[in-house]
Amino acid sequence: MNLKKGDVISLDKPDVIQVYSDGHPVFSGRYGLLNKQLAIKIDDIFAPSLLPFNKAK
């Protein structure tokens, strides 16, 4: 593969992802952009200690 500056590599990414901490699922969400940086929009919170921050439930 001969890559050069400016080449684009397409990646398949899932619509919904799970975020893990220390091997345990903590959040699920979707990829997005915030201030031109890659971000994750959190849809669900799995960690019981974080449930007060889940405004959707």
PDBQT receptor file of N, H, CA, C and O in Angstrom, charges set to zero:
ATOM      1  N   MET A   1       0.855  -1.166   0.000  1.00  0.00    +0.000 N 
ATOM      2  CA  MET A   1       0.000   0.000   0.000  1.00  0.00    +0.000 C 
ATOM      3  C   MET A   1       0.906   1.236   0.000  1.00  0.00    +0.000 C 
ATOM      4  O   MET A   1       1.729   1.415   0.897  1.00  0.00    +0.000 OA
ATOM      5  N   ASN A   2       0.745   2.060  -0.993  1.00  0.00    +0.000 N 
ATOM      6  H   ASN A   2       0.076   1.915  -1.722  1.00  0.00    +0.000 HD
ATOM      7  CA  ASN A   2       1.544   3.283  -1.105  1.00  0.00    +0.000 C 
ATOM      8  C   ASN A   2       0.685   4.488  -0.728  1.00  0.00    +0.000 C 
ATOM      9  O   ASN A   2       0.012   5.074  -1.576  1.00  0.00    +0.000 OA
ATOM     10  N   LEU A   3       0.715   4.846   0.536  1.00  0.00    +0.000 N 
ATOM     11  H   LEU A   3       1.262   4.371   1.225  1.00  0.00    +0.000 HD
ATOM     12  CA  LEU A   3      -0.056   5.999   1.003  1.00  0.00    +0.000 C 
ATOM     13  C   LEU A   3       0.780   7.255   0.906  1.00  0.00    +0.000 C 
ATOM     14  O   LEU A   3       2.001   7.232   1.060  1.00  0.00    +0.000 OA
ATOM     15  N   LYS A   4       0.083   8.366   0.644  1.00  0.00    +0.000 N 
ATOM     16  H   LYS A   4      -0.909   8.385   0.520  1.00  0.00    +0.000 HD
ATOM     17  CA  LYS A   4       0.765   9.654   0.617  1.00  0.00    +0.000 C 
ATOM     18  C   LYS A   4      -0.106  10.682   1.326  1.00  0.00    +0.000 C 
ATOM     19  O   LYS A   4      -1.293  10.450   1.556  1.00  0.00    +0.000 OA
ATOM     20  N   LYS A   5       0.475  11.788   1.661  1.00  0.00    +0.000 N 
ATOM     21  H   LYS A   5       1.440  11.976   1.474  1.00  0.00    +0.000 HD
ATOM     22  CA  LYS A   5      -0.240  12.848   2.361  1.00  0.00    +0.000 C 
ATOM     23  C   LYS A   5      -1.507  13.216   1.585  1.00  0.00    +0.000 C 
ATOM     24  O   LYS A   5      -1.473  13.428   0.373  1.00  0.00    +0.000 OA
ATOM     25  N   GLY A   6      -2.608  13.286   2.304  1.00  0.00    +0.000 N 
ATOM     26  H   GLY A   6      -2.636  13.114   3.289  1.00  0.00    +0.000 HD
ATOM     27  CA  GLY A   6      -3.888  13.638   1.694  1.00  0.00    +0.000 C 
ATOM     28  C   GLY A   6      -4.749  12.445   1.310  1.00  0.00    +0.000 C 
ATOM     29  O   GLY A   6      -5.929  12.619   1.006  1.00  0.00    +0.000 OA
ATOM     30  N   ASP A   7      -4.187  11.226   1.317  1.00  0.00    +0.000 N 
ATOM     31  H   ASP A   7      -3.228  11.084   1.564  1.00  0.00    +0.000 HD
ATOM     32  CA  ASP A   7      -4.975  10.031   1.035  1.00  0.00    +0.000 C 
ATOM     33  C   ASP A   7      -6.006   9.825   2.136  1.00  0.00    +0.000 C 
ATOM     34  O   ASP A   7      -5.765  10.159   3.296  1.00  0.00    +0.000 OA
ATOM     35  N   VAL A   8      -7.142   9.279   1.769  1.00  0.00    +0.000 N 
ATOM     36  H   VAL A   8      -7.338   9.008   0.827  1.00  0.00    +0.000 HD
ATOM     37  CA  VAL A   8      -8.220   9.008   2.720  1.00  0.00    +0.000 C 
ATOM     38  C   VAL A   8      -8.433   7.504   2.788  1.00  0.00    +0.000 C 
ATOM     39  O   VAL A   8      -8.539   6.835   1.760  1.00  0.00    +0.000 OA
ATOM     40  N   ILE A   9      -8.495   6.981   4.005  1.00  0.00    +0.000 N 
ATOM     41  H   ILE A   9      -8.410   7.525   4.840  1.00  0.00    +0.000 HD
ATOM     42  CA  ILE A   9      -8.777   5.571   4.233  1.00  0.00    +0.000 C 
ATOM     43  C   ILE A   9     -10.169   5.477   4.843  1.00  0.00    +0.000 C 
ATOM     44  O   ILE A   9     -10.409   5.985   5.938  1.00  0.00    +0.000 OA
ATOM     45  N   SER A  10     -11.079   4.830   4.133  1.00  0.00    +0.000 N 
ATOM     46  H   SER A  10     -10.883   4.418   3.243  1.00  0.00    +0.000 HD
ATOM     47  CA  SER A  10     -12.436   4.666   4.645  1.00  0.00    +0.000 C 
ATOM     48  C   SER A  10     -12.465   3.531   5.656  1.00  0.00    +0.000 C 
ATOM     49  O   SER A  10     -11.862   2.478   5.442  1.00  0.00    +0.000 OA
ATOM     50  N   LEU A  11     -13.165   3.753   6.753  1.00  0.00    +0.000 N 
ATOM     51  H   LEU A  11     -13.654   4.607   6.927  1.00  0.00    +0.000 HD
ATOM     52  CA  LEU A  11     -13.304   2.744   7.797  1.00  0.00    +0.000 C 
ATOM     53  C   LEU A  11     -14.782   2.473   8.027  1.00  0.00    +0.000 C 
ATOM     54  O   LEU A  11     -15.593   3.399   8.063  1.00  0.00    +0.000 OA
ATOM     55  N   ASP A  12     -15.127   1.205   8.182  1.00  0.00    +0.000 N 
ATOM     56  H   ASP A  12     -14.469   0.453   8.153  1.00  0.00    +0.000 HD
ATOM     57  CA  ASP A  12     -16.488   0.856   8.571  1.00  0.00    +0.000 C 
ATOM     58  C   ASP A  12     -16.585   0.987  10.075  1.00  0.00    +0.000 C 
ATOM     59  O   ASP A  12     -15.775   0.416  10.806  1.00  0.00    +0.000 OA
ATOM     60  N   LYS A  13     -17.566   1.732  10.541  1.00  0.00    +0.000 N 
ATOM     61  H   LYS A  13     -18.224   2.195   9.947  1.00  0.00    +0.000 HD
ATOM     62  CA  LYS A  13     -17.760   1.859  11.983  1.00  0.00    +0.000 C 
ATOM     63  C   LYS A  13     -19.220   1.574  12.309  1.00  0.00    +0.000 C 
ATOM     64  O   LYS A  13     -20.108   1.907  11.524  1.00  0.00    +0.000 OA
ATOM     65  N   PRO A  14     -19.469   0.971  13.438  1.00  0.00    +0.000 N 
ATOM     66  CA  PRO A  14     -20.846   0.644  13.804  1.00  0.00    +0.000 C 
ATOM     67  C   PRO A  14     -21.651   1.914  14.100  1.00  0.00    +0.000 C 
ATOM     68  O   PRO A  14     -21.093   2.944  14.477  1.00  0.00    +0.000 OA
ATOM     69  N   ASP A  15     -22.966   1.818  13.924  1.00  0.00    +0.000 N 
ATOM     70  H   ASP A  15     -23.419   0.981  13.617  1.00  0.00    +0.000 HD
ATOM     71  CA  ASP A  15     -23.829   2.960  14.237  1.00  0.00    +0.000 C 
ATOM     72  C   ASP A  15     -23.844   3.248  15.733  1.00  0.00    +0.000 C 
ATOM     73  O   ASP A  15     -23.803   4.404  16.152  1.00  0.00    +0.000 OA
ATOM     74  N   VAL A  16     -23.904   2.183  16.537  1.00  0.00    +0.000 N 
ATOM     75  H   VAL A  16     -23.937   1.243  16.197  1.00  0.00    +0.000 HD
ATOM     76  CA  VAL A  16     -23.927   2.335  17.988  1.00  0.00    +0.000 C 
ATOM     77  C   VAL A  16     -22.696   1.631  18.553  1.00  0.00    +0.000 C 
ATOM     78  O   VAL A  16     -22.361   0.518  18.147  1.00  0.00    +0.000 OA
ATOM     79  N   ILE A  17     -22.030   2.297  19.492  1.00  0.00    +0.000 N 
ATOM     80  H   ILE A  17     -22.302   3.201  19.822  1.00  0.00    +0.000 HD
ATOM     81  CA  ILE A  17     -20.842   1.707  20.109  1.00  0.00    +0.000 C 
ATOM     82  C   ILE A  17     -21.024   1.636  21.614  1.00  0.00    +0.000 C 
ATOM     83  O   ILE A  17     -21.832   2.367  22.188  1.00  0.00    +0.000 OA
ATOM     84  N   GLN A  18     -20.274   0.758  22.243  1.00  0.00    +0.000 N 
ATOM     85  H   GLN A  18     -19.618   0.165  21.777  1.00  0.00    +0.000 HD
ATOM     86  CA  GLN A  18     -20.240   0.699  23.694  1.00  0.00    +0.000 C 
ATOM     87  C   GLN A  18     -18.872   1.175  24.161  1.00  0.00    +0.000 C 
ATOM     88  O   GLN A  18     -17.843   0.811  23.593  1.00  0.00    +0.000 OA
ATOM     89  N   VAL A  19     -18.882   1.988  25.199  1.00  0.00    +0.000 N 
ATOM     90  H   VAL A  19     -19.719   2.284  25.661  1.00  0.00    +0.000 HD
ATOM     91  CA  VAL A  19     -17.648   2.509  25.791  1.00  0.00    +0.000 C 
ATOM     92  C   VAL A  19     -17.394   1.723  27.074  1.00  0.00    +0.000 C 
ATOM     93  O   VAL A  19     -18.276   1.600  27.923  1.00  0.00    +0.000 OA
ATOM     94  N   TYR A  20     -16.186   1.198  27.205  1.00  0.00    +0.000 N 
ATOM     95  H   TYR A  20     -15.469   1.298  26.515  1.00  0.00    +0.000 HD
ATOM     96  CA  TYR A  20     -15.821   0.363  28.351  1.00  0.00    +0.000 C 
ATOM     97  C   TYR A  20     -14.811   1.079  29.241  1.00  0.00    +0.000 C 
ATOM     98  O   TYR A  20     -13.983   1.856  28.765  1.00  0.00    +0.000 OA
ATOM     99  N   SER A  21     -14.893   0.807  30.522  1.00  0.00    +0.000 N 
ATOM    100  H   SER A  21     -15.565   0.176  30.909  1.00  0.00    +0.000 HD
ATOM    101  CA  SER A  21     -13.899   1.255  31.492  1.00  0.00    +0.000 C 
ATOM    102  C   SER A  21     -13.514   0.047  32.325  1.00  0.00    +0.000 C 
ATOM    103  O   SER A  21     -14.368  -0.585  32.947  1.00  0.00    +0.000 OA
ATOM    104  N   ASP A  22     -12.252  -0.266  32.334  1.00  0.00    +0.000 N 
ATOM    105  H   ASP A  22     -11.559   0.248  31.829  1.00  0.00    +0.000 HD
ATOM    106  CA  ASP A  22     -11.740  -1.409  33.094  1.00  0.00    +0.000 C 
ATOM    107  C   ASP A  22     -12.480  -2.698  32.733  1.00  0.00    +0.000 C 
ATOM    108  O   ASP A  22     -12.734  -3.540  33.595  1.00  0.00    +0.000 OA
ATOM    109  N   GLY A  23     -12.823  -2.843  31.440  1.00  0.00    +0.000 N 
ATOM    110  H   GLY A  23     -12.616  -2.159  30.740  1.00  0.00    +0.000 HD
ATOM    111  CA  GLY A  23     -13.470  -4.058  30.958  1.00  0.00    +0.000 C 
ATOM    112  C   GLY A  23     -14.968  -4.124  31.161  1.00  0.00    +0.000 C 
ATOM    113  O   GLY A  23     -15.582  -5.135  30.821  1.00  0.00    +0.000 OA
ATOM    114  N   HIS A  24     -15.580  -3.078  31.707  1.00  0.00    +0.000 N 
ATOM    115  H   HIS A  24     -15.080  -2.257  31.983  1.00  0.00    +0.000 HD
ATOM    116  CA  HIS A  24     -17.015  -3.066  31.970  1.00  0.00    +0.000 C 
ATOM    117  C   HIS A  24     -17.703  -2.016  31.094  1.00  0.00    +0.000 C 
ATOM    118  O   HIS A  24     -17.191  -0.906  30.951  1.00  0.00    +0.000 OA
ATOM    119  N   PRO A  25     -18.867  -2.356  30.499  1.00  0.00    +0.000 N 
ATOM    120  CA  PRO A  25     -19.572  -1.357  29.691  1.00  0.00    +0.000 C 
ATOM    121  C   PRO A  25     -20.090  -0.224  30.576  1.00  0.00    +0.000 C 
ATOM    122  O   PRO A  25     -20.697  -0.464  31.620  1.00  0.00    +0.000 OA
ATOM    123  N   VAL A  26     -19.844   1.005  30.147  1.00  0.00    +0.000 N 
ATOM    124  H   VAL A  26     -19.352   1.201  29.299  1.00  0.00    +0.000 HD
ATOM    125  CA  VAL A  26     -20.247   2.176  30.917  1.00  0.00    +0.000 C 
ATOM    126  C   VAL A  26     -21.295   2.990  30.160  1.00  0.00    +0.000 C 
ATOM    127  O   VAL A  26     -22.285   3.423  30.749  1.00  0.00    +0.000 OA
ATOM    128  N   PHE A  27     -21.088   3.199  28.874  1.00  0.00    +0.000 N 
ATOM    129  H   PHE A  27     -20.283   2.848  28.396  1.00  0.00    +0.000 HD
ATOM    130  CA  PHE A  27     -21.992   3.991  28.045  1.00  0.00    +0.000 C 
ATOM    131  C   PHE A  27     -22.229   3.275  26.720  1.00  0.00    +0.000 C 
ATOM    132  O   PHE A  27     -21.446   2.421  26.307  1.00  0.00    +0.000 OA
ATOM    133  N   SER A  28     -23.332   3.646  26.062  1.00  0.00    +0.000 N 
ATOM    134  H   SER A  28     -23.969   4.340  26.398  1.00  0.00    +0.000 HD
ATOM    135  CA  SER A  28     -23.490   3.349  24.641  1.00  0.00    +0.000 C 
ATOM    136  C   SER A  28     -23.815   4.676  23.973  1.00  0.00    +0.000 C 
ATOM    137  O   SER A  28     -24.430   5.561  24.568  1.00  0.00    +0.000 OA
ATOM    138  N   GLY A  29     -23.392   4.788  22.735  1.00  0.00    +0.000 N 
ATOM    139  H   GLY A  29     -22.892   4.069  22.252  1.00  0.00    +0.000 HD
ATOM    140  CA  GLY A  29     -23.611   6.043  22.037  1.00  0.00    +0.000 C 
ATOM    141  C   GLY A  29     -23.268   5.937  20.569  1.00  0.00    +0.000 C 
ATOM    142  O   GLY A  29     -23.061   4.850  20.031  1.00  0.00    +0.000 OA
ATOM    143  N   ARG A  30     -23.211   7.119  19.923  1.00  0.00    +0.000 N 
ATOM    144  H   ARG A  30     -23.378   8.003  20.360  1.00  0.00    +0.000 HD
ATOM    145  CA  ARG A  30     -22.935   7.206  18.492  1.00  0.00    +0.000 C 
ATOM    146  C   ARG A  30     -21.802   8.192  18.248  1.00  0.00    +0.000 C 
ATOM    147  O   ARG A  30     -21.620   9.160  18.987  1.00  0.00    +0.000 OA
ATOM    148  N   TYR A  31     -21.047   7.920  17.191  1.00  0.00    +0.000 N 
ATOM    149  H   TYR A  31     -21.194   7.135  16.591  1.00  0.00    +0.000 HD
ATOM    150  CA  TYR A  31     -19.981   8.838  16.806  1.00  0.00    +0.000 C 
ATOM    151  C   TYR A  31     -20.570  10.144  16.289  1.00  0.00    +0.000 C 
ATOM    152  O   TYR A  31     -21.649  10.162  15.698  1.00  0.00    +0.000 OA
ATOM    153  N   GLY A  32     -19.856  11.224  16.518  1.00  0.00    +0.000 N 
ATOM    154  H   GLY A  32     -18.979  11.210  16.998  1.00  0.00    +0.000 HD
ATOM    155  CA  GLY A  32     -20.247  12.527  16.010  1.00  0.00    +0.000 C 
ATOM    156  C   GLY A  32     -19.054  13.456  16.036  1.00  0.00    +0.000 C 
ATOM    157  O   GLY A  32     -17.923  13.028  16.269  1.00  0.00    +0.000 OA
ATOM    158  N   LEU A  33     -19.313  14.733  15.795  1.00  0.00    +0.000 N 
ATOM    159  H   LEU A  33     -20.232  15.081  15.605  1.00  0.00    +0.000 HD
ATOM    160  CA  LEU A  33     -18.273  15.755  15.834  1.00  0.00    +0.000 C 
ATOM    161  C   LEU A  33     -18.685  16.849  16.808  1.00  0.00    +0.000 C 
ATOM    162  O   LEU A  33     -19.862  17.199  16.904  1.00  0.00    +0.000 OA
ATOM    163  N   LEU A  34     -17.718  17.378  17.521  1.00  0.00    +0.000 N 
ATOM    164  H   LEU A  34     -16.762  17.094  17.443  1.00  0.00    +0.000 HD
ATOM    165  CA  LEU A  34     -17.920  18.511  18.407  1.00  0.00    +0.000 C 
ATOM    166  C   LEU A  34     -16.706  19.409  18.251  1.00  0.00    +0.000 C 
ATOM    167  O   LEU A  34     -15.579  18.993  18.519  1.00  0.00    +0.000 OA
ATOM    168  N   ASN A  35     -16.936  20.630  17.822  1.00  0.00    +0.000 N 
ATOM    169  H   ASN A  35     -17.851  20.968  17.604  1.00  0.00    +0.000 HD
ATOM    170  CA  ASN A  35     -15.830  21.573  17.584  1.00  0.00    +0.000 C 
ATOM    171  C   ASN A  35     -14.761  20.975  16.677  1.00  0.00    +0.000 C 
ATOM    172  O   ASN A  35     -13.564  21.110  16.931  1.00  0.00    +0.000 OA
ATOM    173  N   LYS A  36     -15.218  20.307  15.608  1.00  0.00    +0.000 N 
ATOM    174  H   LYS A  36     -16.191  20.197  15.403  1.00  0.00    +0.000 HD
ATOM    175  CA  LYS A  36     -14.335  19.698  14.595  1.00  0.00    +0.000 C 
ATOM    176  C   LYS A  36     -13.487  18.548  15.131  1.00  0.00    +0.000 C 
ATOM    177  O   LYS A  36     -12.486  18.174  14.520  1.00  0.00    +0.000 OA
ATOM    178  N   GLN A  37     -13.886  17.987  16.273  1.00  0.00    +0.000 N 
ATOM    179  H   GLN A  37     -14.699  18.290  16.769  1.00  0.00    +0.000 HD
ATOM    180  CA  GLN A  37     -13.168  16.833  16.835  1.00  0.00    +0.000 C 
ATOM    181  C   GLN A  37     -14.131  15.659  16.957  1.00  0.00    +0.000 C 
ATOM    182  O   GLN A  37     -15.325  15.835  17.200  1.00  0.00    +0.000 OA
ATOM    183  N   LEU A  38     -13.581  14.452  16.780  1.00  0.00    +0.000 N 
ATOM    184  H   LEU A  38     -12.612  14.309  16.582  1.00  0.00    +0.000 HD
ATOM    185  CA  LEU A  38     -14.388  13.253  16.912  1.00  0.00    +0.000 C 
ATOM    186  C   LEU A  38     -14.909  13.142  18.345  1.00  0.00    +0.000 C 
ATOM    187  O   LEU A  38     -14.169  13.355  19.306  1.00  0.00    +0.000 OA
ATOM    188  N   ALA A  39     -16.191  12.806  18.471  1.00  0.00    +0.000 N 
ATOM    189  H   ALA A  39     -16.792  12.633  17.691  1.00  0.00    +0.000 HD
ATOM    190  CA  ALA A  39     -16.816  12.722  19.791  1.00  0.00    +0.000 C 
ATOM    191  C   ALA A  39     -17.780  11.543  19.811  1.00  0.00    +0.000 C 
ATOM    192  O   ALA A  39     -18.049  10.937  18.774  1.00  0.00    +0.000 OA
ATOM    193  N   ILE A  40     -18.290  11.225  20.975  1.00  0.00    +0.000 N 
ATOM    194  H   ILE A  40     -18.072  11.718  21.817  1.00  0.00    +0.000 HD
ATOM    195  CA  ILE A  40     -19.316  10.199  21.135  1.00  0.00    +0.000 C 
ATOM    196  C   ILE A  40     -20.501  10.838  21.846  1.00  0.00    +0.000 C 
ATOM    197  O   ILE A  40     -20.353  11.381  22.941  1.00  0.00    +0.000 OA
ATOM    198  N   LYS A  41     -21.681  10.774  21.224  1.00  0.00    +0.000 N 
ATOM    199  H   LYS A  41     -21.801  10.333  20.335  1.00  0.00    +0.000 HD
ATOM    200  CA  LYS A  41     -22.901  11.246  21.870  1.00  0.00    +0.000 C 
ATOM    201  C   LYS A  41     -23.451  10.088  22.683  1.00  0.00    +0.000 C 
ATOM    202  O   LYS A  41     -23.745   9.027  22.133  1.00  0.00    +0.000 OA
ATOM    203  N   ILE A  42     -23.591  10.280  23.971  1.00  0.00    +0.000 N 
ATOM    204  H   ILE A  42     -23.352  11.142  24.418  1.00  0.00    +0.000 HD
ATOM    205  CA  ILE A  42     -24.024   9.214  24.873  1.00  0.00    +0.000 C 
ATOM    206  C   ILE A  42     -25.537   9.073  24.807  1.00  0.00    +0.000 C 
ATOM    207  O   ILE A  42     -26.277  10.035  25.013  1.00  0.00    +0.000 OA
ATOM    208  N   ASP A  43     -25.987   7.841  24.512  1.00  0.00    +0.000 N 
ATOM    209  H   ASP A  43     -25.386   7.059  24.344  1.00  0.00    +0.000 HD
ATOM    210  CA  ASP A  43     -27.414   7.530  24.459  1.00  0.00    +0.000 C 
ATOM    211  C   ASP A  43     -27.898   6.855  25.736  1.00  0.00    +0.000 C 
ATOM    212  O   ASP A  43     -28.986   7.163  26.225  1.00  0.00    +0.000 OA
ATOM    213  N   ASP A  44     -27.104   5.940  26.279  1.00  0.00    +0.000 N 
ATOM    214  H   ASP A  44     -26.220   5.690  25.882  1.00  0.00    +0.000 HD
ATOM    215  CA  ASP A  44     -27.472   5.206  27.490  1.00  0.00    +0.000 C 
ATOM    216  C   ASP A  44     -26.293   5.125  28.435  1.00  0.00    +0.000 C 
ATOM    217  O   ASP A  44     -25.138   5.080  28.011  1.00  0.00    +0.000 OA
ATOM    218  N   ILE A  45     -26.598   5.105  29.721  1.00  0.00    +0.000 N 
ATOM    219  H   ILE A  45     -27.536   5.141  30.065  1.00  0.00    +0.000 HD
ATOM    220  CA  ILE A  45     -25.583   4.954  30.761  1.00  0.00    +0.000 C 
ATOM    221  C   ILE A  45     -25.836   3.631  31.465  1.00  0.00    +0.000 C 
ATOM    222  O   ILE A  45     -26.945   3.376  31.934  1.00  0.00    +0.000 OA
ATOM    223  N   PHE A  46     -24.799   2.781  31.540  1.00  0.00    +0.000 N 
ATOM    224  H   PHE A  46     -23.898   2.989  31.158  1.00  0.00    +0.000 HD
ATOM    225  CA  PHE A  46     -24.936   1.472  32.165  1.00  0.00    +0.000 C 
ATOM    226  C   PHE A  46     -24.423   1.443  33.598  1.00  0.00    +0.000 C 
ATOM    227  O   PHE A  46     -24.883   0.627  34.396  1.00  0.00    +0.000 OA
ATOM    228  N   ALA A  47     -23.477   2.320  33.944  1.00  0.00    +0.000 N 
ATOM    229  H   ALA A  47     -23.104   2.984  33.296  1.00  0.00    +0.000 HD
ATOM    230  CA  ALA A  47     -22.882   2.307  35.276  1.00  0.00    +0.000 C 
ATOM    231  C   ALA A  47     -23.867   2.909  36.278  1.00  0.00    +0.000 C 
ATOM    232  O   ALA A  47     -24.232   4.076  36.134  1.00  0.00    +0.000 OA
ATOM    233  N   PRO A  48     -24.304   2.162  37.279  1.00  0.00    +0.000 N 
ATOM    234  CA  PRO A  48     -25.286   2.664  38.243  1.00  0.00    +0.000 C 
ATOM    235  C   PRO A  48     -24.876   3.974  38.918  1.00  0.00    +0.000 C 
ATOM    236  O   PRO A  48     -25.729   4.812  39.209  1.00  0.00    +0.000 OA
ATOM    237  N   SER A  49     -23.593   4.152  39.165  1.00  0.00    +0.000 N 
ATOM    238  H   SER A  49     -22.901   3.471  38.928  1.00  0.00    +0.000 HD
ATOM    239  CA  SER A  49     -23.145   5.385  39.834  1.00  0.00    +0.000 C 
ATOM    240  C   SER A  49     -23.309   6.612  38.947  1.00  0.00    +0.000 C 
ATOM    241  O   SER A  49     -23.285   7.735  39.452  1.00  0.00    +0.000 OA
ATOM    242  N   LEU A  50     -23.477   6.428  37.626  1.00  0.00    +0.000 N 
ATOM    243  H   LEU A  50     -23.497   5.516  37.216  1.00  0.00    +0.000 HD
ATOM    244  CA  LEU A  50     -23.632   7.551  36.707  1.00  0.00    +0.000 C 
ATOM    245  C   LEU A  50     -25.080   7.808  36.315  1.00  0.00    +0.000 C 
ATOM    246  O   LEU A  50     -25.348   8.762  35.584  1.00  0.00    +0.000 OA
ATOM    247  N   LEU A  51     -26.009   7.003  36.769  1.00  0.00    +0.000 N 
ATOM    248  H   LEU A  51     -25.792   6.228  37.363  1.00  0.00    +0.000 HD
ATOM    249  CA  LEU A  51     -27.410   7.149  36.395  1.00  0.00    +0.000 C 
ATOM    250  C   LEU A  51     -28.007   8.535  36.687  1.00  0.00    +0.000 C 
ATOM    251  O   LEU A  51     -28.854   8.982  35.914  1.00  0.00    +0.000 OA
ATOM    252  N   PRO A  52     -27.611   9.239  37.761  1.00  0.00    +0.000 N 
ATOM    253  CA  PRO A  52     -28.144  10.582  37.958  1.00  0.00    +0.000 C 
ATOM    254  C   PRO A  52     -27.832  11.536  36.799  1.00  0.00    +0.000 C 
ATOM    255  O   PRO A  52     -28.520  12.544  36.638  1.00  0.00    +0.000 OA
ATOM    256  N   PHE A  53     -26.819  11.240  35.996  1.00  0.00    +0.000 N 
ATOM    257  H   PHE A  53     -26.260  10.421  36.127  1.00  0.00    +0.000 HD
ATOM    258  CA  PHE A  53     -26.449  12.098  34.874  1.00  0.00    +0.000 C 
ATOM    259  C   PHE A  53     -27.245  11.767  33.622  1.00  0.00    +0.000 C 
ATOM    260  O   PHE A  53     -27.166  12.499  32.636  1.00  0.00    +0.000 OA
ATOM    261  N   ASN A  54     -28.011  10.678  33.636  1.00  0.00    +0.000 N 
ATOM    262  H   ASN A  54     -28.075  10.083  34.437  1.00  0.00    +0.000 HD
ATOM    263  CA  ASN A  54     -28.778  10.248  32.471  1.00  0.00    +0.000 C 
ATOM    264  C   ASN A  54     -30.116  10.992  32.459  1.00  0.00    +0.000 C 
ATOM    265  O   ASN A  54     -31.071  10.553  33.100  1.00  0.00    +0.000 OA
ATOM    266  N   LYS A  55     -30.191  12.102  31.744  1.00  0.00    +0.000 N 
ATOM    267  H   LYS A  55     -29.415  12.459  31.224  1.00  0.00    +0.000 HD
ATOM    268  CA  LYS A  55     -31.374  12.951  31.729  1.00  0.00    +0.000 C 
ATOM    269  C   LYS A  55     -32.530  12.340  30.952  1.00  0.00    +0.000 C 
ATOM    270  O   LYS A  55     -33.683  12.731  31.136  1.00  0.00    +0.000 OA
ATOM    271  N   ALA A  56     -32.223  11.374  30.077  1.00  0.00    +0.000 N 
ATOM    272  H   ALA A  56     -31.286  11.057  29.927  1.00  0.00    +0.000 HD
ATOM    273  CA  ALA A  56     -33.274  10.779  29.234  1.00  0.00    +0.000 C 
ATOM    274  C   ALA A  56     -34.154   9.817  30.015  1.00  0.00    +0.000 C 
ATOM    275  O   ALA A  56     -35.256   9.503  29.565  1.00  0.00    +0.000 OA
ATOM    276  N   LYS A  57     -33.712   9.348  31.151  1.00  0.00    +0.000 N 
ATOM    277  H   LYS A  57     -32.817   9.604  31.516  1.00  0.00    +0.000 HD
ATOM    278  CA  LYS A  57     -34.493   8.348  31.903  1.00  0.00    +0.000 C 
ATOM    279  C   LYS A  57     -35.062   8.934  33.164  1.00  0.00    +0.000 C 
ATOM    280  O   LYS A  57     -35.744   8.237  33.916  1.00  0.00    +0.000 OA
TER     281      LYS A  57
